[in-house]
Structures are given as C-alpha cells and as structure tokens.
Amino acid sequence: MSNLSGIIKSIQDIMRKDVGVDGDAQRISQLVWMFFLKIYDDREAVLEFLEDDYTSPIPEDLRWRNWATDAEGMTGETLSSFINDKLFPTLKDKLTLAGPNGPRAQVIHNVFEDAYNYMKSGTLIRQVINKICEIDFNNTEDRHTFGSIYEQILKDLQSAGNAGEFYTPRAVTQFIVNRVDPQLGESVFDPACGTGGFLACTIDHKRDQYVSTPADEKVLVDSIHGVEKKALPHMLCTTNMILHGIDTPTNIRHDNTLSRPYKDYGNSDRKDVILSNPPFGGTEEDGIENNFPANFRTRETADLFMALIIKLLKDNGRAAVVLPDGFLFGEGVKTKLKKELLEKCHLHTIVRLPNGVFNPYTGIKTNLLFFTKKPEGEQPATKNVWYYEHPYPEGVKSYNKTKPMKFEEFAADIEWWGSEDDGFASRVENEQAWKVSIEDIEKRNYNLDITNPHVEEAVNYDPEELLATYNKQQADIQDIRDQLKSILSEALSSK
C-alpha cells in the first residue's frame, strides 16, 4: 500500500462532512475505535491460523469481517442503527467476561466502555469503513507505514488535548529505553502511559535484543504494564499494543494510578523498570492528594507521580522520568521530593534537553532524570549527580512539527554515558557534561536547576521574558523617580 497516508486524509475529510463530529478529539476518537475493530479482526485472522480452536470474544455477527468488509453492504440508517443499537451496547456491556475467553473480552470491553459513535450519517460511515478496509494490518508494509501515521494521529490529538499532556517524541523514548536497557524478564511499568510510547519502544527493544524463542516472547508480553486514566489515550494505547503484537493487553489498565492510597502499594506492586512522562502543569481532582503522606501532599500531578515512582521501584530497580525545569528548582513539596529521591535513589544523570523538543505543543524546558533505587542499607544513595546538556545539532536553532528531534542526535550522549556497574568511571567533564556533589546540592536546598559551568550564560531572547524584564526595569526606574521626588519635596518644604 503506497498511499496509506492518502487514505487517512480521505477518511478525515469524510468525517468533517458529518454533523455529529465536532472537532479533532471527536474525530480521532471515532477513527480509533473503527481502526481498533479492523486491526483486531486482521489479528484474529492470524490467531485462527495459529490456534486450532480459536474462538472470537466478539459475537459472530458483530465481527468486522461480517458487517464491514462488503463495500456494498449496510449503509444509511440501517448501518447507523446497527452500530448504535447493537454493536456498541454489546461491546460495552454484553460480552462474556468469564471463562477462557474472558481476558480477550475484557480488553474489548475496556476499549469500548467510554467510546462513542459520533457520526450521524450512516452513508458517511460506510464511506469511512470502505476506506479503512483498504488497509491490511497483516501486511508488513501497511503495518509499518501505519505506525508512522499512528504517530501523526497522536500528534493531532495534542491539538485537542489538555494542558500538561504531551506526546513524548519518539527520539526521546528511544534514547531513554536505549540507556535504561530493560532486560527480557524485567517488569516495565508506565504509571501514566498515555498512548503507550514508552511501552511500545520497550517491546521493540526487547524483541531486537533479547527475544529468540516463543517462550521469550511470552516473557516479554507478561513484562509490559501500564495505567492510563483517560479513555481516548487508553484506547490508543491498547490499539498500539495490539499493533506491536500483544494480542491480549490485559496489563494496560484503564484507571488512575494516583487514586489508590500510597500506603496500599506493597511489594507485589513494585517493578524492575519504570519509564514515564507524567502529566505536568496540571492538577488532580479534589481529595487525590489525601492518598499521599502529609509531606508529599500537593495537587500538582507530576509531583504525586514522582512520589509514587520512587515507592514503586524495586530495590536496584531503574527509572527514567521526563520532568520540567520547574521540578528542578521548585520548593515546598518539590524540595521534600528531591530529598527523598536523592536519599533513596542514586540519581546518577540529568539530561537537560534544549528548548523546543515538545514544540509546537509547549515551549516548557524539559529534563530526563535517570535513577536507581537502592536497598535500605545503601542509603543515602546519591553522592554525585552528573549533568549532560544535550545541544541542538549543528545548524538547528529549534525543533518544530516538520523538523523534530531525531534519535541519531543522542550519539554523543550515548558515547559519553559509561556504565553504572563501575560507577560511571569512564565519564569525563566536557563542554556538555559536569558533576555536582550531594554536599553542594544540599547547600542549595536541593535546587537541581544547575547551569552548565563550562558555557557562558546565554542571552535569552524569549519575548515574554524580555518583556517581563523590561517591565521590571521600568518599575524600578519609576520607584527611583518617586524616591527622588520625595527627597526634593522634603528639601524644598524645609526651606
């Protein structure tokens, strides 16, 4: 299939004609549940070949192949009624969730429990379905091409998303997974998995590096865990997992990791590896903070996730987390969190990303924190923190939609990295890298926002910051004028 991107564009153009679809979020939600059923049906065709006694969890008349694939089949009011009155009610509430097929049925139920058919016109629905049927998800080329288009769908979703929720660029997820290097049998968890970027990248990494037998593949499948509280990203993540060969992604839960009391998480919940880009800048619903100890209570979502990530790491477990500059220099609860992090974990590396990595969705500067949980006898765990300031590639001044960050840019970071096994003995300070002792960090009251000492402070040309500086200068000047007026007035009145 050479024109898959053209098919997607045609589908979106058709949807724009429908009066029931209002905006990007609804269009993407509509698109995803339809793609899910097609992807699931194509995967079932493979499972029927591999398993002699395969039985679909979906009733026979509701399987995609039996109502959607005939281009001259149901349309208009008949199709609309079928979807609204039969397909959705069954997939939402009437599947058999017990028995041997229960896990597969549960996955479908979870996908559809908060899904909706926004399209009103059965004729336009038929046109969309016919376009989707042109894609064969069992064809390697189609599946690979759709992977790229899938990422574009995720990026489009951000335009309709909420503050603090940003698609993590593939280059960043690849670099993080490359450096953390999850082993085959290690459990990998993303407590705010969104659309599954870190988990999908982990699957690819483990397959490339460690899977060589069907038994290895089963170990891989069982090792992937994620939780996402919002319906659409959860649906996207589940679809993403099926596209990556996890046929029954029951370990991808539709839930809020923060809604369970902190104290209720025990040893059985701990994981070997945690990779996450928790939502930052947002606030949690009232009462969620009360699930946490008093010293960690806050409405700031990213801070709550950080407290939980530290707790949920196994001893000697490894984590990498994307966090904004505000976490590094923040005070109050953030100071307590950083103290907890440095005492219980070996925070060995902070990679400072340049501006624009998340453009055009946000200009917030971000950092990658890499740390390892240490057993109680090895705490306090951090003696020194290494910083690596990742530069723009030569000739690049910023990133954008058409020119995003690329994984190849991290070659120098990887060459410098070294190994935690020998305490990163090979690391050296250079123009990009520097080391800060825990004593210096403590003197700074755990402020981790430490600039590169090898580079002169750059002039900031950000318009908003320049305007704020100008306004402050004008206010200072006015204050001096007022003081002079007061002095002159007093001097004149005393004569």
C-alpha positions in Angstrom: 0.0 0.0 0.0 1.8 3.1 -1.2 -0.9 5.7 -0.5 -1.9 4.9 3.1 -1.4 8.5 4.2 -3.8 9.5 1.4 -6.4 7.0 2.8 -6.1 8.6 6.2 -6.6 12.0 4.8 -9.6 10.9 2.8 -11.1 9.4 6.0 -10.6 12.7 7.9 -12.1 14.7 5.0 -15.2 12.4 5.0 -15.6 12.8 8.8 -15.5 16.6 8.5 -18.7 16.4 6.5 -20.6 14.7 9.3 -22.6 17.0 11.6 -22.1 14.8 14.6 -18.3 15.1 14.7 -17.2 18.3 16.4 -13.5 18.9 16.4 -10.3 16.9 16.5 -10.9 15.0 19.7 -14.2 13.5 18.5 -12.8 12.8 15.0 -9.8 11.0 16.4 -11.9 9.0 19.0 -14.2 7.9 16.1 -11.3 7.0 14.0 -9.6 5.0 16.7 -12.5 2.7 17.6 -13.0 1.9 14.0 -9.3 1.2 13.4 -9.3 -0.9 16.6 -12.0 -3.3 15.2 -10.2 -3.6 11.8 -6.8 -4.2 13.5 -8.4 -6.7 15.9 -10.1 -8.6 13.0 -6.9 -8.7 11.0 -5.1 -10.1 14.1 -7.8 -12.6 14.6 -7.2 -14.0 11.1 -3.6 -14.8 12.2 -4.7 -16.3 15.5 -7.2 -18.5 13.7 -4.3 -19.8 11.7 -2.0 -20.3 14.7 -4.6 -21.7 17.2 -6.7 -24.8 16.1 -9.5 -24.0 18.5 -9.5 -20.2 18.4 -12.9 -18.6 19.3 -13.5 -14.9 19.0 -14.7 -13.0 22.1 -16.9 -10.9 19.7 -20.3 -12.5 18.6 -20.0 -13.7 15.1 -22.4 -11.2 13.5 -20.5 -8.3 15.2 -17.1 -9.2 13.9 -15.7 -6.6 11.5 -15.5 -9.2 8.6 -19.2 -9.9 8.8 -20.6 -6.4 8.7 -18.0 -4.0 7.5 -16.0 -5.6 4.7 -18.7 -5.7 2.0 -18.4 -2.3 0.2 -22.0 -2.6 -0.9 -23.2 -3.8 2.5 -25.2 -2.0 5.2 -25.3 1.8 4.8 -27.5 4.8 5.7 -30.0 4.4 8.6 -29.6 0.6 8.6 -25.8 0.9 9.4 -26.3 3.7 11.9 -29.0 1.7 13.8 -26.8 -1.5 13.7 -23.8 0.4 15.3 -25.8 2.4 17.8 -28.4 -0.2 18.9 -26.4 -3.5 18.6 -22.7 -3.2 18.1 -21.9 -0.6 20.8 -24.3 -2.0 23.5 -22.9 -5.5 23.1 -19.2 -4.5 23.1 -19.8 -2.1 26.1 -21.8 -4.4 28.4 -22.8 -7.8 26.9 -19.6 -9.6 26.3 -18.8 -12.8 28.3 -16.1 -11.7 30.6 -15.7 -15.1 32.4 -14.1 -18.3 31.1 -11.1 -18.9 28.9 -12.0 -16.0 26.5 -12.7 -13.6 29.4 -9.3 -11.7 29.2 -9.8 -11.0 25.5 -13.4 -9.9 26.0 -12.2 -7.7 28.9 -9.8 -5.9 26.6 -12.6 -5.1 24.1 -14.9 -4.1 26.9 -12.3 -1.7 28.3 -11.8 -0.1 24.9 -15.5 0.5 24.3 -16.7 1.3 27.8 -16.1 5.1 27.2 -16.2 5.1 23.4 -18.9 6.7 21.3 -20.2 6.7 17.7 -20.2 10.4 17.0 -21.1 10.1 13.3 -24.7 10.7 12.4 -24.7 9.8 8.8 -24.7 6.1 8.0 -23.8 6.9 4.4 -20.6 8.7 5.5 -19.8 5.9 8.0 -20.0 3.4 5.1 -17.5 5.6 3.1 -15.1 5.7 6.1 -15.4 1.9 6.6 -14.7 1.2 2.9 -11.5 3.3 3.1 -10.4 1.5 6.3 -10.9 -1.8 4.6 -8.3 -0.9 2.0 -5.6 -1.3 4.8 -4.3 -4.8 5.6 -2.8 -4.8 9.0 -1.3 -8.3 8.4 0.8 -6.8 5.6 4.2 -5.8 7.0 4.5 -2.7 4.7 1.0 -1.5 5.6 1.6 -2.1 9.3 5.0 -0.3 9.2 3.5 2.7 7.3 0.5 2.9 9.6 3.0 3.1 12.6 4.2 6.4 11.3 0.6 7.6 10.6 -0.4 6.4 14.0 2.2 8.8 15.5 0.8 11.6 13.4 -2.7 10.8 14.8 -1.2 11.1 18.3 0.3 14.4 17.5 -3.0 15.6 16.1 -4.6 14.6 19.4 -2.4 17.0 21.2 -4.0 19.9 19.5 -7.3 18.8 21.1 -5.7 17.8 24.4 -5.5 19.3 27.9 -2.6 21.3 29.3 0.2 19.1 30.7 -0.4 16.2 28.3 2.2 16.0 25.6 3.2 13.2 23.2 6.7 12.2 24.0 8.8 12.5 20.8 10.0 9.1 19.6 13.6 10.2 19.7 13.3 10.8 23.5 11.6 7.5 24.2 14.2 5.6 22.1 17.0 7.3 23.9 15.6 6.6 27.3 14.9 2.9 26.6 18.3 2.6 25.0 20.0 3.9 28.1 17.9 2.0 30.7 18.1 -1.2 28.6 15.2 -3.2 30.1 16.2 -6.9 30.2 13.9 -9.6 28.9 12.5 -10.7 32.3 12.3 -7.3 33.9 8.9 -5.9 34.5 8.4 -2.5 32.9 5.8 0.0 34.1 4.5 3.4 33.0 2.0 4.7 35.6 0.7 7.4 33.2 1.2 5.5 30.0 -0.9 7.8 27.7 -0.8 6.2 24.2 1.9 3.8 25.1 5.0 5.3 23.6 7.5 4.1 26.2 5.9 0.6 26.3 5.9 0.2 22.6 9.5 1.3 22.4 10.4 -1.2 25.2 8.7 -4.0 23.2 10.7 -3.2 20.1 13.9 -3.0 22.2 13.4 -6.3 24.0 12.5 -8.1 20.7 15.5 -6.7 18.9 17.9 -7.5 21.8 16.6 -10.5 23.8 13.7 -12.4 22.1 14.8 -15.6 20.2 12.1 -18.2 21.1 8.3 -18.3 21.6 9.0 -18.7 25.3 11.0 -15.5 25.3 8.1 -13.8 23.6 5.7 -14.9 26.3 8.1 -13.5 29.0 8.1 -10.2 27.0 4.4 -10.0 26.8 3.9 -10.6 30.5 6.5 -7.9 31.4 4.7 -4.9 30.0 2.5 -2.9 32.3 0.7 0.5 32.0 -2.1 2.5 33.5 -4.0 5.4 31.8 -6.9 7.2 33.3 -8.3 8.9 30.2 -10.5 6.9 27.8 -9.1 8.0 24.4 -5.4 7.7 25.3 -6.2 4.3 26.8 -7.9 3.2 23.7 -5.0 4.4 21.6 -2.5 2.6 23.9 -4.5 -0.7 23.7 -4.5 -0.4 19.9 -0.8 0.4 19.9 -0.1 -2.8 22.0 -2.0 -5.0 19.5 -0.2 -3.4 16.6 3.0 -4.3 18.5 2.0 -8.0 18.7 0.5 -8.1 22.2 -2.8 -9.8 21.4 -4.4 -9.5 24.8 -3.0 -6.4 26.5 -4.7 -7.0 29.9 -1.8 -5.4 31.7 -2.8 -2.0 30.2 -5.4 -0.8 32.7 -7.9 2.0 32.4 -7.5 3.6 35.8 -5.9 6.4 37.7 -2.6 5.2 39.4 -2.9 8.1 41.9 -6.4 7.2 43.1 -5.1 4.2 45.2 -3.7 5.2 48.6 0.1 5.4 48.6 0.3 3.2 51.7 -1.7 0.4 50.0 1.0 -0.2 47.4 3.1 -3.1 48.5 6.0 -5.3 47.4 3.8 -7.1 44.8 3.2 -3.8 43.1 6.9 -2.9 42.7 8.5 -3.1 39.3 12.1 -3.5 37.9 11.9 -0.6 35.5 9.7 2.5 35.4 9.7 4.8 32.4 7.3 7.7 32.3 6.5 11.2 31.2 3.9 12.1 33.8 1.5 15.0 33.1 2.9 18.2 34.4 1.4 21.6 34.9 -2.0 20.0 35.7 -3.8 19.4 38.9 -5.5 16.4 40.3 -9.2 16.2 41.4 -10.0 17.1 44.9 -9.1 14.6 47.5 -6.5 12.7 45.5 -3.6 14.3 47.4 -5.1 12.8 50.6 -4.0 9.4 49.3 -0.4 10.5 50.0 1.7 11.1 53.1 1.3 14.6 54.5 4.9 15.7 53.4 4.0 14.8 49.8 0.5 16.3 49.5 0.0 18.5 46.6 -2.4 19.0 43.7 0.5 19.0 41.2 0.1 15.8 39.2 3.8 15.3 38.3 4.9 15.6 41.9 2.4 12.9 43.0 3.7 10.6 40.3 7.3 11.2 41.3 6.5 10.2 44.9 4.8 7.1 43.7 7.5 6.2 41.2 10.2 6.2 43.9 8.0 3.9 46.1 7.1 1.5 43.3 10.7 0.8 42.2 12.1 -2.5 43.4 15.5 -2.4 45.1 18.1 -1.9 42.4 15.2 -1.1 40.0 15.9 1.6 37.4 13.8 4.6 36.3 13.8 7.4 33.8 11.3 10.2 34.1 10.7 13.3 31.9 10.2 16.4 34.1 10.1 20.2 33.5 12.6 22.7 34.9 10.0 23.7 37.5 10.6 20.4 39.3 14.4 21.0 39.5 14.1 24.5 41.1 10.7 24.2 42.8 10.4 24.4 46.6 8.0 23.2 49.2 6.8 19.7 48.4 9.2 19.6 45.5 12.2 20.1 47.9 10.9 17.2 50.0 10.5 15.0 47.0 14.0 15.8 45.7 15.5 15.0 49.2 13.6 11.7 49.1 14.8 10.9 45.6 18.5 11.6 46.4 18.4 9.7 49.7 16.6 6.6 48.4 17.8 6.5 44.8 21.1 7.0 43.0 20.2 10.0 40.8 23.1 9.5 38.5 22.2 11.5 35.5 20.1 14.5 34.5 20.0 15.2 30.7 18.9 18.7 30.1 17.1 19.0 26.8 17.1 22.1 24.6 14.1 24.3 24.1 11.5 23.2 21.6 11.7 19.4 22.0 7.9 19.4 22.6 7.2 22.1 20.0 4.7 23.2 18.8 2.7 22.0 21.8 4.7 23.6 24.6 7.9 25.6 25.0 8.5 24.3 28.5 12.1 23.2 29.0 12.3 19.5 30.0 14.8 17.2 31.6 15.4 13.4 31.7 16.1 12.1 35.2 17.8 8.7 35.4 18.0 7.0 38.8 18.3 3.6 40.5 16.5 2.6 43.7 19.0 1.5 46.4 18.3 -1.0 49.2 17.9 0.5 52.7 21.4 -0.4 53.7 22.9 1.6 50.8 21.0 4.8 51.6 21.6 7.7 51.3 22.1 6.7 47.8 23.4 9.7 45.8 26.9 11.0 46.2 27.2 13.0 43.0 24.8 13.9 40.1 26.1 14.1 36.6 24.5 16.6 34.2 24.6 16.4 30.4 23.3 19.4 28.4 22.1 18.0 25.2 22.8 20.5 22.4 21.0 21.3 19.2 22.5 19.6 16.2 24.7 21.8 14.0 22.6 24.3 12.0 19.5 23.8 14.1 18.1 26.6 16.3 14.8 25.0 17.3 12.5 22.0 16.6 9.1 22.0 15.0 6.5 19.7 13.6 8.3 19.2 10.3 11.8 19.0 11.8 11.5 17.1 15.1 14.4 15.8 17.3 16.0 12.6 15.9 17.4 9.7 17.8 20.7 10.0 16.0 21.3 13.3 17.8 21.9 11.3 21.0 25.1 9.6 19.6 27.4 11.8 21.7 25.3 11.3 24.8 25.5 7.5 24.4 29.2 7.5 23.7 29.8 9.6 26.9 27.4 7.6 29.1 29.5 4.7 30.5 28.1 2.1 33.0 26.6 2.3 36.4 28.2 -1.1 37.2 31.6 0.7 37.6 30.2 3.9 39.0 30.4 5.6 35.5 34.2 5.6 35.9 34.6 6.5 32.2 32.7 9.7 32.4 34.6 12.9 32.0 33.6 16.6 32.3 33.4 18.4 29.0 31.5 21.3 27.4 28.3 19.4 27.7 28.9 17.4 31.0 29.6 18.3 34.6 29.3 16.8 38.0 27.8 18.2 41.2 28.3 16.7 44.7 25.5 16.0 47.1 27.0 18.4 49.5 26.7 21.3 47.0 23.1 20.2 46.3 22.2 20.2 50.0 23.7 23.7 50.3 21.4 24.8 47.5 18.4 23.4 49.5 18.1 20.7 46.9 17.7 23.1 43.9 18.8 20.9 41.0 18.5 23.6 38.4 22.2 23.9 37.9 23.5 25.6 34.8 26.4 24.4 32.7 29.6 25.9 34.2 31.6 25.4 31.0 29.4 27.8 29.0 28.8 31.4 29.5 25.2 32.2 30.3 23.4 32.7 27.0 21.4 35.8 26.3 17.8 35.0 26.5 15.7 36.4 23.6 12.4 34.9 24.7 9.9 37.8 24.0 7.8 37.1 27.2 10.9 37.1 29.4 12.4 40.2 27.7 9.1 42.0 28.2 8.9 40.9 31.9 12.5 42.2 32.4 11.7 45.5 30.7 8.6 46.0 32.8 10.6 45.3 36.0 13.3 47.8 34.9 10.6 50.4 34.2 9.0 49.8 37.6 12.4 50.1 39.3 13.1 53.3 37.4 9.7 54.7 38.4 10.4 53.7 42.1 13.7 55.7 41.9 11.9 58.7 40.4 9.3 58.6 43.2 12.1 58.5 45.8 13.9 61.5 44.2 10.6 63.4 44.1 10.0 62.7 47.7 13.6 63.8 48.6 13.3 67.0 46.6 9.8 67.7 48.0 11.2 67.3 51.6 14.2 69.5 50.8 12.0 72.3 49.3 9.5 72.2 52.1 12.2 72.6 54.7 13.5 75.9 53.3 
